[in-house]
Amino acid sequence: MTLKKGVIFSGIQPSGTIHVGNYLGAIRNWVALLPEYEGIFCIVDYHAITVPYDPAAMQERIFDAAVVNISCGLDPGKCSLFVQSEVPEHTELAWILNCITPIGELERMTQFKTKSEQHRDSVNMGLLDYPVLQAADILLYKAVAVPVGEDQAQHLELSREIARKFNRRFGDFFPEPATLFSETLKVLGVDGKSKMSKSMGNDIGILADPKEVWERLRISVTDENRKRRQDPGDPAVCNVFTMHKGFSRAGDLAIIQAGCRNATLGCVDCKKILRDRIEELVAPFREKAAELRANPALVRGVLAEGAARCRKIAQKTMEQVRSRIGLR
Ligand code: AQP
């Protein structure tokens, strides 16, 4: 691997259909950063088992996550894409990092609190420990930066703190990974309130066909103060406009903003423009996905190659870590 500005690492959970939020907040940025950085991208199945899930569906979800990422432009010839559980060093390093991470730091994580509420019958150790495994994912490859959506900012802060703790205790070793946000910090769900999430049922699949996209956009909440067609709206508080910023051209954006503010453009027409812009971008992605689904061996080959490359890096890091902490 050629060294560029260093390694970027990021992960995506195989916990459901990859959506517009994942694409605008993460995947598109991963693709854009590849000319500058060495990219390592991981389908984080160990993370996905921290909440209730269907074991029978897991392999299909992992395969689908790989297909969607590659189709959306993540070129496996230019980065490594692999499945987390195929590199067991992730959990080994997580255990070691557990031993320097105060429980209090984990209990105050917003995602832990939200998911504990969401899954009251399954508040397990893995859910609490999620950010430590995430720190291990990143530090294992000595990543210098992590491109994520805004929801992951707090976890990344903790990853840096864990790296500092390790370095203070065992000598300078891990770089402190910077957070790299995309232009879209956070996409809300069709409810216009909570974050668009795979598990919340409020999402728009990135590879959905225009009919499905329209079904989701049709019910999407816009500026709630715009009660009637003739009322002016405020694009700054409208999640449909957030998506427009991700998919529409600068010239269109100015027209949409002005039309919303002076009520010459209604929400339905505004959503129809968005549907068309999404379709322009993702129609080729869908075609690519169909090709990949017809050739599962190719996809599995990409994941196997990625895992083999990453395992080597991970094994080397772990030899050094074990030696530093006084094991073997
Ligand atoms: N709504 C969003 N807006 C912007 N970025 C987002 N990301 C997720 N949702 C949004 C970013 O996508 C990357 C992968 O996320 P993930 O799959 O690992 O986990 P998540 O953040 O928990 O995503 P979901 O969709 O909400 O999954 P569930 O419902 O299973 O928890 C991350 O970089 C994330 O910031």
Boltz pocket constraint, residues with backbone or C-beta under 6 A from the ligand:
constraints:
  - pocket:
      binder: B
      contacts: [[A, 10], [A, 11], [A, 12], [A, 13], [A, 14], [A, 15], [A, 16], [A, 17], [A, 21], [A, 22], [A, 23], [A, 24], [A, 25], [A, 26], [A, 147], [A, 148], [A, 149], [A, 150], [A, 151], [A, 152], [A, 184], [A, 185], [A, 186], [A, 187], [A, 188], [A, 195], [A, 196], [A, 197], [A, 198], [A, 199], [A, 200]]
      max_distance: 6.0
